[in-house]
């Protein structure tokens, strides 16, 4: 059991990590999150933020490990599932990315970002039906953002000519 001083010190290191991340000083932020985790190993927010900093550095494998730690501590942490999906997507591991996005929407069904990114993965795989279904869900949840994104996102180039795609992005 941590005493109050240890909890406060872990929080100070975490807050410092956030400040450094917001300043774009990701390596230093990671070092601060590591200090917070050293004091409080089950600090899932620190593991998660560490993952975000690593993604900003392009260190996707390491980020996935950090997200895994956060998820192990807090399995319903949908943001960690989502960002793990993004890291996997950036590594070209679409099936694993989709599985992570599925976990995110399992926890938070209206998480439009995960629906949209699933649509991107399926479109890149050439799975038109699943791409369109997930895109439609994302647009239903956030039409203003995703109709525009889908119109210009090259991930959808392979299905752009499909009449169903046109109907979805036009809101019909």
Secondary structure, 3 states (H helix, E strand, C coil): CCCHHHHHHHHHHHHHHHHHHHCCCHHHHHHHHHHHHHHCCCCHHHHHHHHHHHHHCCCHHHHHHHHHHHHHHCCCCHHHHHHHHHHHHHCCCHHHHHHHHHHHHHHCCCCHHHHHHHHHHHHHHCCHHHHHHHHHHHHHHCHHHHHHHHHHCHHHCCCCCCHHHHHHHCCC
